[in-house]
């Protein structure tokens, strides 16, 4: 389906990868992995046709449709959410545009009967296309996808430009999922999702029939969806069979072998250099010295893998808090007319490691900020226990950083006891290496500032740490460092996160916040997910029961609506069928009349007249065959369309 042939690309004169040869087949499900800066996003852009390679070529199957979701994207549109998504579905917009054009043409009173019939025929062809692309279900499908990605029906009519960048990314994702693509390329798609929409996306992509190429640091996400792993390492692209966990097992063995090879090579290099140095000026050894020099020149450089994940960082030992660091009693919080919490109660006990989960907008961040004493509430009590010391991380971290200072200065503010080397180690684990540590914070990107703020958190002596989506800007190794530090953290912890694999070894309780309701689960994230699935299954069963209890009046109303839709959907195609039936009847009559004439002695005894009638007869037979063919096609199409509606009415 897509072939990368001897593809190389350079960035600022440095090769990211060279002579890559990769084939992506239909229905391949591939995770694209590699250290930050190795070119993962660049590969997606090249396949999407947004960037060119330095050399080599990318061959694509003819008429292939590619959906590409970048990490950051703002939609320049004044349309509503629903209209924006629908207008992006090319086949639907083409059908509706052509249909409008034909209806406008049909209003022309000067049309001949033949021109009128031609236009009707075109309408019939459009109906056939509508059936093939499931046109009459498209509105329903758009609603399902938007709801799955976290939009409410009230959001459907909101203009795009009223939504944040994260929500606009969800709109762009909806467009891609509904675009009928042969291959979908996703670059960190989970950053802006909550746990509900993440689970929904996994289910949707599991059933997607095309190919997937995913870049994600969410291990749970890619393990669920991929069966092959494409690695960028040492400027080479290598494709492995197996999901991400299988790849990591291979990588561990490969890395051990690389270290052994590097050690052996360095020992051999040292021995060779010693020989050269010892016998460089001895004429009797000149030939051997030259041979050793050539051996050194031919030695391939072995590039060692990165080992940030082996850095073992720990929080400083915090002072011990009371047995209940925070207790919330009868809390009410609203933003204007929007009520977020009402009569809410929560007790955080010493040593609790709690995940706040639920759909975006339900109040997870609001509750985290209330506990961190960053915002006020309307009524109720938030009581802090004896010696409770809080450290809070949010994605809006600029206010908490010294923008004029460099990275080392910012970390020193949190821990004056740490040595510069210790601070550099921490920054290195969050992807800041070399002279990066002396950059001013004000020149950093939003993601880089977030990583600096996380590094500062690791140096605080708080006994209650609150983290709001801490993993969005971290690579796999950095997440491991933070994860291990949180596992070993002896204090209490609140995490707002949708990253299931990150949460798995850390948390021991889950608070679900959903539509003014909260539920507490005394167990880890897997326990919560299993209970959540049980609750959803119970809800589905209850819905089925309620649906089966529809009143006779409701059922009749629904059937009437379906019959109306059925009538509107089949009207044009029925007209086409009737038109061909009338044409067949007319041609059959003409054929019978000509057969009678050809049997008349006055005709067959006159060679000129007989030839004319035979020619006319042959033309009628051809037209009749064509009419039967079109009638058969349209009748079958009508029958299938009727079945579709009848199944819904039953």
N, C-alpha and C positions, 0 to 999 in steps of 0.2 A: 504493500500500500504506500509506504514512504521509505525511500532508500537514501541514506547519507553515504556518499561515496568519496573517500579521501578528503573529507571535510576538515579544514583547519581554520582557526580564527585567532586573531591577535587582539590584545587590548593594551593600548599605550606602548606598542612595540613588543610586548611580552606575549608569547603564545599561551593561550588558555588550554587548548588541546590541538593535537596535530594528527593528520591522516586518519580521521575517524571513519570507520565503516560500520554502519548499523542499519538493520532492516526492521521496520515496525510493521507488523502484520495486522490484518483485520482481527479485532477482538483481543489484541494484546493488552495487558494491564500492567503497566511498567511504573515503578518508582524510580525517579531520577535523583541520585544522591551524590554527595561530594562536599568537601569543606567550603565554607563561605568564600566567594571570589573565584571559584574554579570554573564558572561559566554555566551553571544550571539554567538560570533565567535566559541567558544568551541562546542556549540550544532551543528553548521553547519559542523564542522570538524568531529564530531562523526557520523553524518548521512552520510557524504561523505566517512566514513571508514578510516579517517586519524588520528583519536584519539580514544582511548578506554575509556569507562566509568569506574569509580571506582567500581560500582556494578550495578546490573540490566542487562538488555539486550535490544538490538535493533533488531527487526525482520523486514526483508525486503522481499517484494514480489520477487519471483524467476525471475531471468534475468532482474531485474529492472535496468534502465540506469539513472545514476545521474550525472548532470553537476554542478560543484562547482567552483565559482569564489571567491578567497580570496581577502583580501584588498590589498596585495602587492604580485606581482609575476613577475619574469623576465624569459623570454623564452630563453633557451639555444639551439639555432638553427642557422644554416647558410643558411636556406632556404629563399626563397622570401616570402612575405606576403601571396600571393595567394596560393603558394605550401604548405606553413605551414598549412593554414586553410584546404585545400583540403586533405592533408595527415592525418589530425586528424579525418576525417569522416571514421570510421572503415569499414562500409559496402562498401564504395566506394573502399577503398584500397584493401579489400578482393576480390572484384569482379575483379579489374584490375590485381591483382597478379595471381589469378586463370586463368584468360583469357590469360595472357602472358605464363603461364606454359603450357596450352593446345595448344596454337599456336606453341610453341617450340616442343612439342611432335608430333604434326601433320606433322612437317617437316621431321620426321623420315621415311625414305623410306622403312624400314624393317617392318613397321606396317602391320598386317593382315587387311583384310577388316572389320572383326568384331571389332578389336581394333580401327580402324579408325572411324567406325560408333558410337562406344561408346563415343569417344572423341567429335564427332559432337553432340551427344545427350547431353553431358555435356555443350557444348557451348549454345545449345538451352535452357537448364535449366538456364544458366547464363543470357540469354536474358530475360527470364521470370522474374528473380529476378530484373534485371535492370528496367523493366517496373514497378514492384511493388514499388521500391524505388525512382522512378522518376529520374533515372540515367542521362538521356539526358538533364535534366534541372539543374543539380547540379552546373555547371560552372556559369550559369546565376544567380542562387540563391546566390552563394558565392559573386559574384559581387554586387548584391543588398544589401546584409548585410554589406559588407565592405564600400560601398558608404554611406549607412545609418549611419554607425558609424564614418563617417567623412574622409575616405580614398579617395584619387583621384585615377584615373586609372593609373597614373604614379607611385603611391605608390605600386601598386600590385607587381611590379617586384623588389622592393627594398628588401634588406636583412633585416631580423628581427633585427639583432644587430645594425642597423643604427638608430633605433627608441628609443625614450626616454621610461622610465618606464611607463608613462601614456598611451602612444600609444601602448606599448606592452600589457597593460591591455585590451585595446580595441581589439587587435588581439585575446587574450585569450577569451574574451567575444564572439567574432564572432565564435570561435570554439565551444563554448558551445551552442550558439543559433542554430547552424547548425548540432549539434550532435545527433538529434533525441532522446533527453532525455525524460524520463518519469517525472522527477522532476528536477527543476533548483534551486540551492542554490546560492544566490548572497549576498556578504558581502560588503556593501558600494559601489555599482556599479557606482554611479553617480559622484564620486569624480573627475574622469578624463574626463567627458563628457562636451561638450558645449550645448547650449540650443537647437540647431538643432538635434544633435545626441540623446539628452535626449528625445525630442518629438518623434523621430523615434523609440527609444527603447520602450517607453510606448506603441506606436501603435503595435509594433511587439509582445510584451509580452501580450497585450490585446487579440491577436488572437492565442496565444500559447495554445495548448490543454491540456498540462500536468499540474502538480502541481508546485506552486511557493512558496519558503520560502525566504523572503527578510529581510536583516538587512540594514536599511538606516535611516539617520537623515534628509533626504529630504522628508518633509511632503507631498508636492505636488505629488511626485513620488509614495509613498506608498498608498496615498489616491486614486490615479487613478487605482491602480493595485490590491489592496488587499480587501478581504471581511471578513477576520477573523484576529484577533490579538492575538499573543501568548506572554504573559508577563512573565518575570522573576522578581519576587519580593519576598523578605523575604525567599529566598532559595526555592521557589516553582514556578512551571510552571503552568500557568492558561490560558486556551484558551477562547477567547471571540468572539462572532459573531459580525460582523460589521467592518467597516474600522477604520483607525487610529483616525479620528475625533470622531467617536462613542465611541472608547475606552477611549479617553481623557475625554469625558463627564462622562463616568462611573468612571474613575479614580478620577476625581474631587469630586464626591459624596463619593467614597470609602475613599479618603484621609480625608474628613471632618469627616466621621464616625470613622476612625482610631484615629483622634485627640480627638474626644469625648470619645472614649473608653479608650484612654491613660490617659486623664484627670481624668475620673472616677476611673480608676484603681489606679492612683497615689494617689487620695484622699482616696480611700479605703485602700491602702497600708499604708499611713501615719497614718490613724486612727488605723489600726491593730498594727502597730509598737508602737504607743502611749499606746495602751491597754497592749501590752506585757511588755513594759518598766515600766508601772505603777504598774502592778500586778505580776511581775516576781517572787517576793520573798514572796508572800502571799500564804500560804498553801491552803487556802480555794478556791483560784482561779487557782491552779496549772493545773487542768484538762482543764479549759477554755484557759489558756495561751498556753498549748501544742496544743490545737485545732487551735488557731490562728497562731502558728508557722507553723503548717502543711498547713494552708491556704496560708501563704506567699510562702512556698516552691512550692505549686501547681500552683501559678499564672504564666500564660504564659507571656513571654516577648512580648510586642507589639512593633514591629519595625515601626517607623515613616517613611513616605516617605521623599525623598529629596526635598528641597524647594529653590534650587538656582534660579528658575524662579521668585521668589518673590523679589529678590534683585533688587532694583531700582537704577541703575547706570546712571549717566548723565555726558556728557562731561563738562569740565569747560567752563564757559561763555567766548567765544573767542572775541577778538577785532573785531569791524565791518570792513568789507572789502569795497572796492569800489563797485559800482553797477555792474561792469563787472570784476570779479576776473581774468578771463583768456579769451583772444581772440586769435584764431589761423587764420592766413591768408595765403592762397596759399602754404600750407605745402607740401613738397615732402620729402619722406623718403624711402630709399632702403637699402637692405643688399646685397652688391655686385650687381649681375645682377637682383636680385629679388626686384621688385618695390612693396612697401607696401601702400604708400599714394602718390597721385599726385594731386597737386592743391586743397588740402583739406582745408575747412574752418569750424570753429566751434567757437561759442560764448557761454561761460558759464556765466549765470547771477547770481547775488547774490540770494541765497536761492534755486537754482536749485539742484535737487537730480536726477542725471542721471545714468541710467544703460547702460553700453557698452555690447552689445550682438552680437552674430555671431559665425560662425564656428571657431574652433581652427586654429591658423595660419593666420587668416585674418588681425590681427594687433591690437587687443584690448589691449593687454598688452603693445605693442610698444607705442600706443597712450597714455596710462596711464603713462608710464615712461617718455615720452616726456613732458607731462604736469607737472609731478613731478620734472622735470629738472634733470633726472637721465641719459639720453642719448641725444646725439646730433641728428640733422636732416640735410638733404642735402641742402634744401633751403626753403624760406618762412619766416614767422614771428610767434613767440609765445610771445605775450605781456601779462605781468602780471599787473593787475590793482592795484590801490592804496591800500596799507596795506594788500596785499594778503599773507597769511601765510599758508604754505602747510605741511600736514602730509601725509606720504605715507606708505602703507603696501603692501608688496609683499610676495609671498610664499618663496622667497629666502631671509630669514630674518637674517641669521647668521651675515652678515657684520654690521648690525645695532644694534647688541646686545653685551653687555660686557660679553664675555665668561668666564672670570675669576670671575666675580661677581655672587652672588646668585640672586634669583628671586626678593627679596625685594630690593636689591641694584639697580637692573635694573629699577624697577619702580620708585625708589626715584630719579633717574636721570631725569625722565620726570616730576616729581612733588614733589619738596622738601617740599611743604606745607602740603601734605597728611600725616596723622598719620600712624604708622605701622598697626594699626587695620583696617584702611580704605583700605590700600594696600592689607592686607590679605583678606578682603572681596572681592575685585576685583579679586584677584588670585583665590579665592574659586569659584567664578562664572565661571572661566575658568578651573575648575577641578583640581586645586592645593590646597590641604588641609593639615592641620597638619604641620609636619616637611618638607613637599615638598617645602615649600616657602624658605627654607634655602639651597636647592640644588644649586650646581654650574650650570650655564647655559650650560657649555660645556658637561655635562653628559646627557643632555636631548636629546630625540629623535627629529627628524625633526618636527613632529606634535606638540610636546610639545613646541618647540621653537616658532612655529607659534602662539601658544596660548599666550605665554609671549609677543610677539610683538603686538598682538591685545590688550592685557591688557594695554600696554604702550600707544597705540593709544588713549585709553579712557581717558588718563591723559593729553594729549597735548592740548595746547590752539590755535590750528590751526583753521582758518576759511574756509579752503578748505581741505577736507579729501578725499584721494584717496585710495581705497581698491581693491586689486586684488585677487579674489577668497577667501574671508575671512572665508567662512563657511566650508571649506573642512575638517578641523580637529576638528570641534565642535560637541558636542552632542546637543540634542534638547533644553535642559535648557540653555546652554551657548549661543546658537543662539538667544533664546528669549531675553536674557540680552543684547546682542549686538544690536539686532533688535530694541528694545525699546529705547536704547540710541541713535541710528541713527534716529529714528522717531522724537525724541525730540531735535536732534542737530539743532541749529539755523543757522549754516553756510551752505556752499555749499558742495556737495558730488558727487563723481564719484565712481561707483561700477562696477567692472568687475565680473559678476557672472552668473551662470546658475540655481541658486536656486530660483525657481519661488515663492515659498511660503515665503521665506525670503525677496525677493524684494517687494512683493505685497504691504505692508503698507508703504514702505519707499519712493519709487521713484515717480517722477512726469513726467519724460521724458525718452525716450529710444533712444539711438543711435545704429543703426544696421550697422555693418561693414562687408562687404561681397564682395570678389573678386574685389578689387579696387573701390568699390562703397559704399557710405554711405547714409543712409536714417534716417531722424530725425522724431520721433513720439512724439507728444505733448500730452502725457497721460501716465498712469501707465502700468504695465507689462501685465495686462489682455487686455487693449486696443491694445497694440502691438501684442499680440498673435492672437487676432481676426482679426486685419488688415493683419497680416502675413498669416493667413489661407485664407483670401480673395484673397491675391496676389498669393498664391500657386494654388488656384482653378482657377483663371484667367489664370495662366501659363499652368495648365493642359488642360484647354479648348483650348487654343491657340495651344498647342502641338497636340491635337486631330485633330484640323482643318488642321494644317500643314501636319500631317500624312495622312489625307484624300486627300491632294493635291499632293501626291507623283506622279511623272511623270510615264508614262507607262513604260519607260525604267527602272526606279528604281524598280517598282513593279515586272517587269519581272526578273530583276536581283535577287531580294529577293526570288521570287518564285523558281528560278533555284537553289539558295543556299539551300532552304528548301527541294527541291526535292532530291538534292544530299545527304543531311543529312538523309532524309527519306530512300533513297536507302541503305546508309551505315548501318543505324540502323536496317533495316528489312532484310538485306541480309541473315544473318545466319538463322533467324527464317523461312524465305521463303524456304531455303534449307531443313530445318527440315520438313516443311509441304509437300514439293515435295517428300522427302524421304519416308514419311509415305503413301502418295498417291500411290507411286510405289509399296510399300510393300503390301498395301491393294489390289491393282490390281493383284499382284502375288499370294497372299493368296486366293483371290476370284477364281482365275483360278484353283488353286490347289484344292479348296473345290469343285468346279464344276466337276473337273476330278474325284475326289474320289467318289462323289455322283453317277456319271455314272458307275464307277467300282463296287460300292456296289449294283447297280441294275442289274449287270451282273450275270446270273445264275452260271457261272463258279466260281464266287467269293463267292456268298452267300451260294452255296451248299458245299463249302469247309470251314468247321468250323475254321481251323487254319488260312487260308488266310483271311477269313471274320473278324476274331478277330484282325488281324494285321491292316487291312484296317480301321476298326472302331476306333482303337486306334489312327491311323494316322489322321483320320478324326476329332476326338475330339481335338487332339493337334492343328490342323490347325484352328479349330473354336476358341479355346482359344487365339491363336496368333492373329487371325483376330479381336477378341473383344478388345484385348490390343492395336492393331494398330489403330482401330477406336477411342479408348479412347484418345490415345496420339495425333492422328490427330485432334480430336475435340478440345483438350486443346490448341494445337499450333495454330490452325486456329482462335480460339477465341482471343488468345493473339495477333496474327498478325492483326486481325481486329481492336482490341482496339488501337494498336500502330499506325495503318494507320489512324484511326479516329483522334488520337492526332495530327498527322502531317497535315492531311487534314484541320482541324480546324484552324491551323496556316496559311495555304496557302490561305484560303478563304479571 
